Each structure stands twice: as C-alpha cells, then as structure tokens.
Amino acid sequence: MTAAMCRHGACPGIFTAMSWRLLPTVAGLLLLVLGMNVCHAEDVAAGAGIASGERWDRLADPVFRHVVQDVELSEMLLPVVLAEDATGALWVGGQNGLSRWDGYRAHDYSSDQAGTDGLLDHDVLAIHRDGAGRLWVGTSAGGLARFDLGHDRFVPVPLSAEPDAQRVASLADDGIGGLWVATNAGLLHLDAAGGVVSHLRHHAGQPGSLPDDKVLSVLLDHSGALWAGTVNGLARAEDGRGHFTTVPLPVAAGVVPEVTRLFEDSLHRMWIGTRQHGAFVVGPDHAPARFIAMTGRIGRQDTAIEIFAIAEIAPGRIWLGTFGHGIVQVSGSTLDTSRIVRDPLLPDSLDTNTILSLHLDRSGIVWIGTNLGLSQYIPNNGGITTVFGRLGRMSGLRDSDFYSVMVQPDGRVWAGGATGGIDILDAAGGSAGGMEAQRIFSLARAPAGGTLVGTRSGLFLADAAGREIAKLEVPTRRAMSAAFALCTLDGAVWLGGGDDGLWQLHLAPDGRVTVLRHETAPRLTNSTVFTIQPGPVGTLMVGTENGFNLLDRASGAIERIFPDPVSPTGLSAGHIVSSLLDRNGRLWLGTNNAGINVMLGRNSAGRPVFRHLSVAQGLPNSDANQLLLDHAGRVWVSTDNGLAVIDPKTFAVRAFRGADGLAITQYWSHSGDVTAQGEIVFGGVGGLTIIRPDRMVDWRYEPRVVVTEVRAGGQLVPGDLTAPGRVVTVPPGADSLSVEFSALDYSAPLLNRYRYRLEGYDDAWVEADAGHRVASYTNLRPGSYRLRLSGSNRNGHWTRQEVALQISVLPAWYQTIWCRIAEAILALLWVVGIVQGRTVMLRRRQHDLERQVDGRTAELLARTEALTESRQLLHRYAYFDTLSTLPNRRAFNEACQTMIEEAARTSAGFAMVLIDLDGFKWVNDTMGHDGGDRLLVIAAERMAAVLRAGDFVARLGGDEFALLLGDVRNRSAVHAICDRIVIGMAQPMMIGETRVVIGASAGAAMFPEHGLTQDDLFKHADVALYKSKAAGKGVWSWFSNDMMEPSEPVSVMPEITVAIHGDA
C-alpha cells in the first residue's frame, strides 16, 4: 500500500536529510512497520505445532459483517426470530413487527389491531416454515397467522378462545402435514388445513400430561418423538402425540429450569437452552442430559446464563446465543466450549454480547440477531483466517498495522507493527511474545543466525529468540539511512536503501559489517530500492522507484529496464514494490498503480517482453503490493482492495474480497511470507490474513431469483405472479410494465448479476447489475408476452433455473379493428366536409352573381348535391351488399389484408371461413327471386348473430358468404362458431307464409398455418368448402396441407333437408 505509506511519512521521496537526523536511534522505541522484503535462499523448516487443521485457531478472530444498515429494518425492530421462506427470502421478526428482506430492501408487514385480517399483534415470537413450504408466524398476543403468498398477506388462524392461547412462543411440524403450537395454554395440534385437532395441557396428578401449561418451545425430532420445553422443565412424548415423560436436567436439587429453546443437530442430539441455567445436551440414545460448561473470559464457570438461540453453523459445531455473554461455541465431539464476545477495538467483532437469534440459511451464511441489529458470519470458507490487531488488546496482535512479515526456520511468524513493536506468533500455540524496536521496512535471516531488521534509521540484528536487538554499523553509510529491502543469499547480505542504492555486505559472527559492493544511479534505474529477490541463475532482481534491474552477481553487470507505459509489451510502470520468480523461470514484477508485469521473454532486439495484468484482467486493484508463490506454483498477490490468485499457465485471475471472508482488504507493500505448511501470510491494515490455498473453495451457491415487485400501468400488482396460471394483465391504455427482481445470494448482493428478456419484444437478453435489477417497458403493443428472468451469485455463476412471468397487454379502444374502420370512415367524412366547406365558401363569394343568375346557380347546386349523393351511394355500393346490408367482397378483401398485417405484427392468428347455403337454388327456383332474396337476408342476420365482437362477415355474392375470425389462439374457437352457423342455418325460417328448412356448408383455413396471403387462404378455404359440399349437407371442413387434400368434414347435423310447408 504505497499511498498509505506516504500518509504515514514513509514515502522515501519526501524524506529530507533533516528528517533522517531527527529520527530517534534508541531501539526501544515503538516501530511503525511499513512493509517487508523477505528473501530466503534455503527452505523454511517446519515449525513445531499441532495438526495443520488446527493451526491458527487460537489466534484467529471470527469475522462478522454488520448488515443492519443495508437491511433497512423498521425502526426499533429487534431481530428476535429469523427464518427463510420457501423462496429463500429472509424473514426478521421482533417486538415491533415483521420484515421480509430480499438482499436490497425490506418489506414490512404491519399488524391489524382491529383483528380482521393480517397479523393481529406486532410482537412476533416465532416464525416457522413447514414441510409444505408454508410460512407461519406466532405472536405475543395475537395468536397464529399463515402467510398467503398468492396475495402477499397474512391470514389469521383461529386457535382456542382462551387469552393465554393467543401467545404463541414456538412452532413445529407434526410429521404428517400438521403443526404443533406452543402457547401459554398448553400445546395445540393443528391439521394440514389449520384446524385444531387436539389440545394438550397440564393436569395435576395425571401422569403423561405436560409439566406446565406455559409451553416455551416445541420440537419433533427425527425419530418422531415430541419434545416440549415449559416453565416447569422439559418433557418428551415418544409416540409424538402427547403422552409425556419428564426429561430431568442436571441442576441443583429443588430447581426446575425454564426450557426456552430446543434444537436437534445433524448427529440427532437434542440441545436444550434454558433461562438462567445455561445449556444441556441429550444424545441420540436419549441418555441423561449433560450440562454444557461455559468458561468465561476470566476462566470461571458461568452457570446463570440465559440461552436465547441455538444453531449448528457447521457439522458438529454448535453456537449458543446468550443474553449478555456473547456466543458460546461448542465442539461437537468433545463438548469443549469457547467464547465469542464483543471486542470494542475491532469493528468486525460482535456488535453486542446479547444474542437474540441465530439462523443458518441454505447458502451456509449464519445470521446473528442482536439487540443492536443484524450481522452475518460466513463459516464455509476455511481457507481464510484473520488475526486482527489493535492497540490495547489483551491477547493476540498488539498493533493495528503490520508492515513486515517473515516466517522463521522454527515456524514462528514475526510481524512488525506500527507502534507495538514486533509480535512473534506460534501458529499452533498462539502468541509467543515479542519485542520493541524501531519502524521496520524489511526482515531477513542473518547468515550466522538471528534476524536482520531493516528500519527507518538503519540496520539491526535481533537474536533468534526475539528478545534482544542491536544496531549494526555499515562503513561509509550514513548511520541513520533507511534500509528498505533486505535479502540474504550465499552468505552475503543485500541491502536496499531509501536513497543510497544497493549494498552488498558481509556480516561477521561478531557483528562487524564489511561493504563488498555499492551500486547507485545511474548504474541502477534509481537509488531508492524497494525490493530485492534472487533472479534467474546467478542474478539478482532489484526493483526501484523508477524501473527494474537485473544484476549479474559474478560479473557485476547490470541490465536496466526502464518503464515504457506506451508500449503494449513494455514495463508499464517504474515503481516496483514486489518481485517474484515463478517455477517456469519467468519474472513477475508488482507495481504501484499499474498491476503486475510478467516477463514472457525477449524480442528480436533483445528487449524484455512483458504481459500486463491489472484490473481489466481481474485484479481487485492496480497496486500489486506483494507477490508470493504457493506450493502448487500459483501466484498470490495482495492489493489495496483485496487478494487474488493467478494461474501462471493461463493467467486466469480469481479475486477475493470481503464477501469471500476477507476481513482485511488493504495490504502493505512487500509484506508477506509463506509457511512450511504452504500457508500464505499477508500483512495489512488491521492485522494479518492467512490463506490456506488447499482449502479455498469457489462460491457455487445458486440463489433463487424472485420477483419482488410488479407494476402494470404504474399500479402495484400484488401476489405471487410466478405461480402456474397467473398472468400479469396490463389494462387498456396502461401500456407500461415494471418488474423488480432479486437473486437471493445474501453474501454480497451488490455483486450479483442479472439478465432478462421479454419474448415478443426483446431480440436478446438484457444484462444488468444489482443497481438496475428492474425490467421496464413502455408503449407495449397489445398481445401476449413472456418475461424471462435469470440471476447469478456474487461470483457470476448463473442459476440454472429461470423465472418466467406471463404478460397480457389488453388493447385500448383506439387499438381495435373497429376503431380503425371508424377512423377510415371519419377520414372520408372529413374529406367530404372539406368539399362541402369549400362549396359554401364559393357560394358566399358568388352570392351577388347567383342572385343575378338564379336559374344557373340553382342548377349548379342541384348538380353538386346530386354529386354528393352519388358519392355516398357509390361508397355504399362499393363496400356493402344492398340486399343483406353486409360488407361485400371488396370490403372483405380490405379487412382480410388488415388482419394479415395485424397478425404479422402481434404473432396472433385468425381464420377465414367460406359458407355456401344448401338448397338456396331450389328455393329461388320454386319461390322466385323475392323468396330467394328474403332467404339471403335471414341467412345474413343469423350469421351476424353468432359472431363475436371483432369478427367480420361479408356476402361475396349469390349464396356465398365469408367470415374473418380474429384473435384465434386455437381451433376450438373456430370450431364453436362454425358449429353454431351450420346449426343455426338448419333452423326453420319463414318466407312469407311458408316455413322453409335449408342448410349450410363451410370450409375453414387458418392464418398463418394454411397460408400467408389472402389468395392462399381463400383458395384453401374454398378447397375445404368444396370438400364439405361433396361430403353432404350440414357439414364444414378444415383445410389440410397434406397433398392439398382437406381434412375430414365436421358434421354437426345428422341430415339437412330442404322442405316447404304450406301450413307453417
């Protein structure tokens, strides 16, 4: 962290001679550690300690993320109970209400004090999701309520009429779809529908009854036994129905604990939490209960502890939430306990020691509700361990910032702090002591034993035990000159100065120093040296403030590589703060503000060729503060915004931030080392981060994507709109749609990704980040749509299950076909009106002339009126049949073309039906043209009567009629209409005084299935009509594409005959 170093006064470029002279030289001053450069020529020996799986446990600090401000819970809502519903949404209940959180905002559910609907009390005591996924809520004085997901509301569930039965403290499944309800009036058993089946109570002197009516907790275990915790002890019903036996708890004689919490772990042990008597556990064999001894911070046994919550955060790892005593962690195998309490010096510790609720969600996150809010703990990434440091801590690291880290041959870790000296840590056993020293820039092993310490005021030597430290005098070097970098190689000591270049030294056993070589600019790229590391065979890598140097140790030749940020293969920056040689012999250079440069080789001119890795390639930050190689050959880098690991084969980068369990995200330049066990130790702002590369796991959790809000036309649409059969209807004229959604990965909601697509509107998926998780559309055309939603977790892994909403946009009145016909008529009338208006104007201008020539003017006016009438008659003759008053063939052609264009835009279908009257010729020949005309009028009326709004009927000529049936989604609608027409035409009709019975035949074709043009549809419908005529009377047929042969005719009448009855 170079910028932070400057803020602490450690930027070498701003040091003046006066500032060096003013620095104290007493080794007893507290050191401000700026960074470290560790160079080992030999392998680190394994340190003494316990098994690798237990290393660092005694030093590690649990990391809690306080999310109460993100949750935006209702004011004064204390998270007394936590639960997830079937979708994975988190529910938080407490003394002042109930909220559902989707990762971004909370939806509050208020109580209905009138007692008619919803929650009947604002004090929530229990939240339970049953085996069917239903959510139940128990309140302090309002009884029980069930969540109605379809309407997004709570429905009260009637219990006993007793007031004490309205206090619901706990809920549990009964194993057969019902529910056990713990109240102050005993246990109520509800069936799957929510009806009360039985009521279990305490009856004095009656064996098998409850110990008391006030039941505080209830649970059905894996074997079907029913457990009930009361104010008068614990009882168990082996049959799961209500014959209870007392379960004794090991407490003082005459004392009966109040059992407030029950929890069954993965090993089928029953954990019992009490008020004022601590916790107990009963094994799966129902052996006698054991007391959980809880050791306090001062070593005494805490017995009067109230247990508010119990959770299994990992297999065999139990957390007990207490009132005022923090979290008690219990080892599943040994039942040993340790205490997690609030440390006011650490922002990532518990915010308070009063734990109200604990909940392990389906992704593995542990939620902690306290009297100050809501926090998270992510236990499933065992590869990251944090050791915090703060001034004034009684244990652990004594300082807040650690600028240098080095692993000693005995396995102990030396860490230099800003003001607390050097902390010496034993990863297996905890803190191993420390000493005070000056500000340290670098650490390295001394050739003859001990540790070289590079400080702001020179070079020091500390003994191997870390108890004594002495100043080393370097001949010809200023006594107060800083030692920024150190490296021991082949018995020699290499020192990088703050402003006086590179020094090669020989350190005698008696502490005398001899200068073997001294290099400065211009032989070096700069005289401020930040990093020294062994390079390729026989060379030394030297990074400075203005470039990189390769020094041949045998000949003394130096290759200088200056920054060339313009070249895509040049050194991108000159401020080199860390360096590394990977297993393939490639040089890796960490820069300030330009990422990593990897030397891939040389070009034809012999110049180095670099590959650049920075934020664009996946690094969390462009400051590559320290580079370290793990046992698998991967490169780890610390930055000012997290850590990253790089595959040297593919250069793929994986970043780690706070959501991955990284509590420290800012690190110091060249501060880090690797243990013999392969652990990566980085020094940062606030403490140390230990990485176990073999335990790092990728976050593969697939969150469920839920719809959190839908608005149609600006109006909120409530309920579960993703349920089967649900359709979001956009009313006519309200052509806007807004859908908000959320992927329920709570580990880092702001990193979740989203994409959506409205089928029928969007050509491709639309991607969005967490800040734009709303799909909004305006000016949607009438029709049916399908909105598909998908989301990812924080690492960008997309869920395999999508969410879909069915959308129906209804047409406004001005979007219907009848409105368009009316618009055409109005346009024609407008033209006529213009003509008439112009005629009036001309009439006025020629008023004087008209009076003189009345005869001629009258003639002109008569002709004008005749012309207008002729035009109106012409339009009617052109578009309407004068006999039946139905539209004629011309109107039919235009209407058909309009339907084809509309269907092409909306992907809808329509049907064309051609109809011939059976027996018309016989009536016409027998009764004359008047009788035939009357028959056609009646037929037209009957056809028009059976059509829907929006359908079209026309007479094409003779006894031939045509139908256009719009908005047809399947054939059933056409089938019904054709049936009604054929049946209706077979009904008797009166022509004069004669009763006539005829029939009708029809052929139908569907757009676009049977044709994309009007000619194709007409031809195919005519083929179907011909088939119907050939099959007999009173039938209609669908056209079939198979060999241009129509499908089998549909007969709706057993026989159609034509009859004339004179006595009708």
SETORMAR-734193 format. One record per residue (C-alpha): x, z, y; residue in three letters. Coordinates in steps of 0.5 Angstrom, whole numbers, plus 500, padded with zeros to 3 digits. Layout:
BEGIN
XZYALA ...
END
This chain:
BEGIN
500500500MET 504497506THR 499499511ALA 498506509ALA 506507509MET 506504516CYS 501509518ARG 505515515HIS 511513519GLY 514510513ALA 515502515CYS 523501516PRO 522496521GLY 520501526ILE 525507524PHE 530508530THR 537511530ALA 534517534MET 528518529SER 533518523TRP 537523526ARG 531528528LEU 530528520LEU 531535517PRO 536535512THR 534541508VAL 532540501ALA 527545501GLY 522541506LEU 516538503LEU 516531501LEU 512525503LEU 512520498VAL 512513500LEU 513509493GLY 518509488MET 522503484ASN 524505477VAL 529501473CYS 531503466HIS 536500462ALA 534504456GLU 527505452ASP 524512454VAL 524517449ALA 517519446ALA 515526449GLY 513532446ALA 506533445GLY 499533441ILE 496526439ALA 495520443SER 488521443GLY 488528447GLU 494526452ARG 492528459TRP 485531457ASP 488538460ARG 490534467LEU 484529467ALA 478530472ASP 471528471PRO 469522476VAL 462523479PHE 459518483ARG 454520488HIS 449515489VAL 443519492VAL 444515499GLN 443509495ASP 437511491VAL 434513498GLU 429518494LEU 423521498SER 425527503GLU 426533499MET 425530492LEU 430534488LEU 431531481PRO 428536476VAL 427531471VAL 430524469LEU 427518465ALA 427511463GLU 421507462ASP 421501457ALA 424496462THR 430501463GLY 428503470ALA 430510472LEU 424515474TRP 426521478VAL 421527478GLY 421533482GLY 418539486GLN 416534492ASN 414527488GLY 416522483LEU 420515484SER 422509480ARG 429506482TRP 431499481ASP 438500483GLY 437498490TYR 431502493ARG 426507490ALA 418506489HIS 415513491ASP 408515487TYR 404520491SER 400525489SER 392524489ASP 390531492GLN 382529491ALA 383529484GLY 380522483THR 386518481ASP 394517480GLY 398524480LEU 394530481LEU 400534483ASP 406533487HIS 410538483ASP 413534477VAL 416538471LEU 416533465ALA 417525464ILE 416522457HIS 417515454ARG 413515448ASP 415511442GLY 410505444ALA 414505451GLY 408508455ARG 410513460LEU 407520461TRP 408525467VAL 407532466GLY 406536473THR 405544475SER 398544477ALA 395537476GLY 396536468GLY 398530465LEU 398523467ALA 399516464ARG 403510467PHE 398504468ASP 404498468LEU 399493469GLY 396496475HIS 402500477ASP 399506478ARG 398513474PHE 391515470VAL 390522469PRO 389524462VAL 384530461PRO 386536458LEU 383543457SER 379545462ALA 383552463GLU 387552469PRO 393554465ASP 393548461ALA 394544467GLN 401546468ARG 405541463VAL 412543462ALA 414539456SER 412533452LEU 414530445ALA 412525440ASP 408527434ASP 411521430GLY 404518429ILE 403515436GLY 400521439GLY 403526444LEU 405534444TRP 403537451VAL 407544452ALA 402548457THR 401555459ASN 395555455ALA 399553449GLY 400546445LEU 395541446LEU 396535441HIS 393528443LEU 392522439ASP 394515441ALA 389514446ALA 390520449GLY 384524447GLY 385532445VAL 386533437VAL 388540437SER 389546441HIS 395551438LEU 395558441ARG 398565440HIS 393569436HIS 396576436ALA 397579429GLY 396572426GLN 402569422PRO 403562423GLY 401562431SER 405561437LEU 409566439PRO 406566446ASP 401561450ASP 406559455LYS 410554452VAL 416551456LEU 419546451SER 417542445VAL 420537440LEU 419534434LEU 426533430ASP 428527425HIS 425531419SER 418532422GLY 419539424ALA 416541430LEU 420546435TRP 416550441ALA 420554446GLY 416559449THR 417565454VAL 417569448ASN 422566443GLY 423560439LEU 418557433ALA 418552428ARG 413548424ALA 416545418GLU 410541417ASP 410538424GLY 402540425ARG 402548427GLY 404553422HIS 410556426PHE 415561424THR 420564428THR 427562429VAL 431568431PRO 436567436LEU 443572436PRO 441576442VAL 441584444ALA 436588440ALA 430588443GLY 431582448VAL 427575446VAL 430569450PRO 425565454GLU 427558451VAL 427553457THR 430546453ARG 430543446LEU 435537445PHE 437534438GLU 443531438ASP 446525433SER 448530428LEU 441533428HIS 443539430ARG 438543435MET 441545442TRP 437551445ILE 437552452GLY 434559455THR 433562461ARG 438568463GLN 441568456HIS 445561455GLY 445556450ALA 445556442PHE 445551437VAL 442550430VAL 445546424GLY 441540421PRO 440545415ASP 437550419HIS 442555418ALA 442561423PRO 443560430ALA 449560433ARG 451562441PHE 455558445ILE 460562448ALA 461559455MET 468561458THR 468562466GLY 474559471ARG 477567471ILE 477567463GLY 471572462ARG 465570458GLN 459568462ASP 452570458THR 447571463ALA 447563464ILE 440559465GLU 440552462ILE 437547466PHE 439541462ALA 442538455ILE 445532454ALA 449528449GLU 454524453ILE 458521447ALA 457522440PRO 459530439GLY 460531446ARG 454536449ILE 453537456TRP 449543458LEU 447543465GLY 446550468THR 444554474PHE 450555479GLY 455555474HIS 456547473GLY 456543467ILE 459546460VAL 462541456GLN 461543448VAL 466540443SER 461537437GLY 466539432SER 469546434THR 463548439LEU 469550444ASP 467550451THR 470548458SER 467548464ARG 466542470ILE 465545476VAL 465543483ARG 472542487ASP 470542494PRO 477539495LEU 475533491LEU 470528494PRO 469525486ASP 467532483SER 460535482LEU 457536489ASP 454543487THR 454547481ASN 447547480THR 445542475ILE 437541474LEU 437535470SER 441530465LEU 440524462HIS 444519458LEU 441512460ASP 441506455ARG 447503458SER 451509457GLY 451512464ILE 450519465VAL 445521470TRP 446528473ILE 441531478GLY 443537482THR 439541488ASN 443536493LEU 442529490GLY 443525484LEU 450523481SER 453518476GLN 458519470TYR 461513466ILE 464516460PRO 464510456ASN 471507459ASN 476512455GLY 482507458GLY 482510465ILE 484517466THR 484520473THR 488526475VAL 486528482PHE 491531487GLY 489536493ARG 493541498LEU 491548496GLY 488546489ARG 490552484MET 491547478SER 493540477GLY 497536482LEU 498540488ARG 498534493ASP 494528495SER 498522495ASP 503520490PHE 508515493TYR 513515487SER 512516479VAL 517516474MET 517517466VAL 523522464GLN 526521457PRO 523527455ASP 516524456GLY 514528462ARG 512525468VAL 515526475TRP 510525481ALA 512526488GLY 507528493GLY 506527501ALA 507534502THR 507538496GLY 514536493GLY 515534486ILE 510535481ASP 512535474ILE 507533469LEU 506534461ASP 501529459ALA 500533452ALA 500540455GLY 498540463GLY 502541469SER 510543467ALA 512545474GLY 515542480GLY 520543486MET 520542493GLU 524536496ALA 524531502GLN 520525503ARG 522521497ILE 522513496PHE 525512489SER 527515483LEU 531513477ALA 535516472ARG 542518473ALA 548515469PRO 550522467ALA 544526466GLY 539528471GLY 534524476THR 537520482LEU 532521488VAL 532517494GLY 529520500THR 528518507ARG 534522509SER 539520504GLY 540520496LEU 539526492PHE 541529485LEU 536533481ALA 537537475ASP 534534468ALA 529541468ALA 527539475GLY 529546478ARG 535544483GLU 536538487ILE 543537491ALA 545532497LYS 550526495LEU 554523500GLU 556516500VAL 562514503PRO 562509509THR 554510509ARG 550514514ARG 548521512ALA 541520514MET 540513512SER 534512507ALA 534510500ALA 528505499PHE 530503492ALA 534505486LEU 536502479CYS 541505474THR 544499470LEU 550499465ASP 553506468GLY 552503475ALA 547506481VAL 544500485TRP 541503492LEU 537499497GLY 537502504GLY 532502509GLY 536498514ASP 543497511ASP 542493505GLY 544493498LEU 549498495TRP 553499488GLN 555506487LEU 559509481HIS 557517480LEU 562521477ALA 560527473PRO 562532479ASP 557529483GLY 562524487ARG 560517489VAL 564511490THR 562505493VAL 563499489LEU 559493493ARG 555493499HIS 551487501GLU 547486507THR 544480511ALA 546474512PRO 548474505ARG 542477503LEU 535475506THR 534481509ASN 538488510SER 531492508THR 531492501VAL 524495497PHE 525493490THR 531493485ILE 530491478GLN 534487472PRO 533480472GLY 535475467PRO 541476463VAL 547478468GLY 543478474THR 539483479LEU 533482482MET 533484490VAL 526484494GLY 527485501THR 523485507GLU 524477508ASN 525474501GLY 528475495PHE 535475492ASN 538474485LEU 545477485LEU 550475479ASP 553482477ARG 559478474ALA 561474480SER 557477486GLY 554470488ALA 547471491ILE 541466491GLU 537467497ARG 530465496ILE 526465503PHE 519465504PRO 515458504ASP 508459505PRO 506452507VAL 509449500SER 504450494PRO 510452490THR 514456495GLY 515463496LEU 508465499SER 511471503ALA 517474505GLY 515482504HIS 517483497ILE 515490495VAL 515490487SER 518485482SER 518484474LEU 521480468LEU 516478463ASP 517477456ARG 518470457ASN 523471462GLY 519469468ARG 520473475LEU 514476478TRP 514478485LEU 509482488GLY 508481496THR 505485501ASN 498481503ASN 500474499ALA 499477492GLY 503475486ILE 508469486ASN 510467478VAL 517463478MET 515458473LEU 522454473GLY 525450478ARG 524443480ASN 529437480SER 532439486ALA 534446483GLY 529450487ARG 524455484PRO 517453483VAL 512459484PHE 505460482ARG 501464486HIS 496469484LEU 491472489SER 484474491VAL 482467490ALA 484467482GLN 481474481GLY 486480484LEU 482485487PRO 486485493ASN 492481496SER 497487496ASP 501487490ALA 504494490ASN 506495483GLN 508490477LEU 508494470LEU 509491463LEU 504494458ASP 506494450HIS 502488449ALA 506484454GLY 500483459ARG 502485467VAL 498490470TRP 498490478VAL 496496483SER 493494490THR 490496496ASP 483495492ASN 483497485GLY 487495479LEU 488488475ALA 491486468VAL 494479468ILE 494475461ASP 501472462PRO 499466457LYS 493464461THR 494467468PHE 487470467ALA 486476471VAL 481482470ARG 480486476ALA 478494475PHE 474497481ARG 470504482GLY 465501477ALA 469501471ASP 471508472GLY 477507477LEU 476513482ALA 482512486ILE 483504488THR 488505493GLN 495505491TYR 502505494TRP 508500493SER 513501487HIS 509507485SER 508507477GLY 511507470ASP 510506463VAL 510512458THR 513511451ALA 505511448GLN 504505452GLY 500508458GLU 500505465ILE 501511470VAL 500509478PHE 501513484GLY 495512489GLY 492515495VAL 489522492GLY 492522485GLY 494519479LEU 491513475THR 493513467ILE 491507464ILE 491506456ARG 491499455PRO 488499448ASP 482503450ARG 480499456MET 473496454VAL 469490457ASP 463492460TRP 458488456ARG 451491457TYR 446486458GLU 441489463PRO 434487463ARG 431483469VAL 425486472VAL 420483478VAL 420489483THR 415486488GLU 411479489VAL 407477495ARG 403471495ALA 401468502GLY 404475505GLY 400479501GLN 402484495LEU 400482488VAL 400489484PRO 401490477GLY 406487471ASP 406480473LEU 410478467THR 405480462ALA 403475457PRO 397471460GLY 398474467ARG 398468473VAL 400469480VAL 395466484THR 397463491VAL 390463494PRO 388456498PRO 391455505GLY 396461503ALA 402456500ASP 408462501SER 411465495LEU 416471495SER 418474488VAL 423480489GLU 427482482PHE 433486480SER 438487474ALA 438494471LEU 445495471ASP 446501475TYR 454502474SER 455497480ALA 448494483PRO 452490488LEU 456486484LEU 450484479ASN 449476480ARG 442473480TYR 439466479ARG 432463479TYR 429456478ARG 421454480LEU 420449475GLU 416443478GLY 419445485TYR 427446484ASP 431441481ASP 437446479ALA 438454478TRP 439457485VAL 444463484GLU 444469489ALA 448475490ASP 445482490ALA 443482497GLY 439476496HIS 435477490ARG 429474493VAL 426467491ALA 422465497SER 418459497TYR 413456503THR 409449503ASN 408449496LEU 403444493ARG 397445489PRO 398446482GLY 402450476SER 409452476TYR 413457472ARG 418461476LEU 424463471ARG 429469473LEU 436471470SER 441476472GLY 448479470SER 451485469ASN 457487474ARG 462483471ASN 458477471GLY 456477464HIS 449473464TRP 443476460THR 440472454ARG 433474456GLN 430471462GLU 423473465VAL 418468467ALA 412468472LEU 406463471GLN 404461478ILE 398457480SER 397455487VAL 390453489LEU 388447494PRO 385448500ALA 379445502TRP 383440506TYR 387438500GLN 382436495THR 380429494ILE 373429497TRP 376432504CYS 381425503ARG 375421502ILE 371424508ALA 378423512GLU 377416511ALA 370416513ILE 372419519LEU 377415521ALA 373409520LEU 367412524LEU 373413530TRP 374406530VAL 367405531VAL 367410536GLY 372407540ILE 369400539VAL 363403542GLN 366406547GLY 370400550ARG 363397550THR 360402554VAL 366401559MET 365394559LEU 358395560ARG 359399566ARG 364394569ARG 359389569GLN 353392571HIS 351388577ASP 353382573LEU 348384568GLU 342385573ARG 343378575GLN 343375568VAL 339380564ASP 337375559GLY 344373558ARG 346381557THR 340382553ALA 342377548GLU 350380548LEU 347387547LEU 343385541ALA 349381538ARG 353387539THR 348392536GLU 347386530ALA 354386529LEU 355394528THR 349394523GLU 352388520SER 359392519ARG 355398517GLN 352394512LEU 358390510LEU 361397508HIS 356400504ARG 355393500TYR 363393499ALA 363400497TYR 356402494PHE 351399489ASP 345398493THR 341400486LEU 344406484SER 347408490THR 353410486LEU 360407488PRO 361400486ASN 367397483ARG 371397489ARG 370404491ALA 372405483PHE 379402484ASN 381405490GLU 379412487ALA 383411481CYS 389409485GLN 389415489THR 388419482MET 394416479ILE 398417486GLU 396425486GLU 397426478ALA 404423479ALA 406428485ARG 403434481THR 404432474SER 397433472ALA 393428468GLY 386425469PHE 381421464ALA 378414465MET 371413461VAL 367407461LEU 360407459ILE 355402457ASP 348403456LEU 345402449ASP 338398449GLY 338396456PHE 338389455LYS 332390450TRP 328394456VAL 330389461ASN 327383457ASP 321387455THR 319391461MET 322386466GLY 327387472HIS 323392475ASP 324396469GLY 331395468GLY 332397475ASP 329403474ARG 332405468LEU 339404471LEU 337409477VAL 335414472ILE 342413468ALA 346414474ALA 342420476GLU 343423469ARG 351421469MET 352424476ALA 348431474ALA 353433468VAL 360431472LEU 364437475ARG 366438483ALA 372433484GLY 370428478ASP 368421480PHE 362416477VAL 361409479ALA 357403477ARG 361397475LEU 356392474GLY 350391470GLY 349397465ASP 357398465GLU 359405469PHE 365408469ALA 368416470LEU 374419473LEU 375426471LEU 381429475GLY 385436473ASP 384435466VAL 389439462ARG 387438455ASN 382433452ARG 377439451SER 374438458ALA 373430457VAL 370431450HIS 365436453ALA 363431459ILE 363425454CYS 358429449ASP 353431455ARG 353424458ILE 351421451VAL 346426449ILE 343426456GLY 342419456MET 339419449ALA 333424452GLN 327420453PRO 325417460MET 319415464MET 319408467ILE 312407470GLY 307410465GLU 312408459THR 316413455ARG 323410453VAL 329412449VAL 335409449ILE 343411448GLY 350410451ALA 357408448SER 363410451ALA 371409451GLY 376414454ALA 383414456ALA 388419459MET 393418464PHE 399418463PRO 398418456GLU 395412455HIS 397408461GLY 401409468LEU 397403471THR 390402473GLN 390396469ASP 393399463ASP 388405463LEU 382400464PHE 384396458LYS 385401453HIS 378405455ALA 375398454ASP 378398447VAL 375404446ALA 368402448LEU 369396444TYR 370401438LYS 364405440SER 360399440LYS 362397434ALA 361404430ALA 354404432GLY 350407438LYS 350414441GLY 358415440VAL 364415444TRP 372414442SER 378416445TRP 383410445PHE 389411440SER 396408442ASN 397406434ASP 397399433MET 392398439MET 387401435GLU 382406438PRO 381413434SER 375414430GLU 369414435PRO 366421436VAL 359421434SER 354426438VAL 347424435MET 346422428PRO 342416430GLU 340413437ILE 334408437THR 330405443VAL 323406443ALA 317404447ILE 311409447HIS 305406451GLY 301413451ASP 307417453ALA 
END
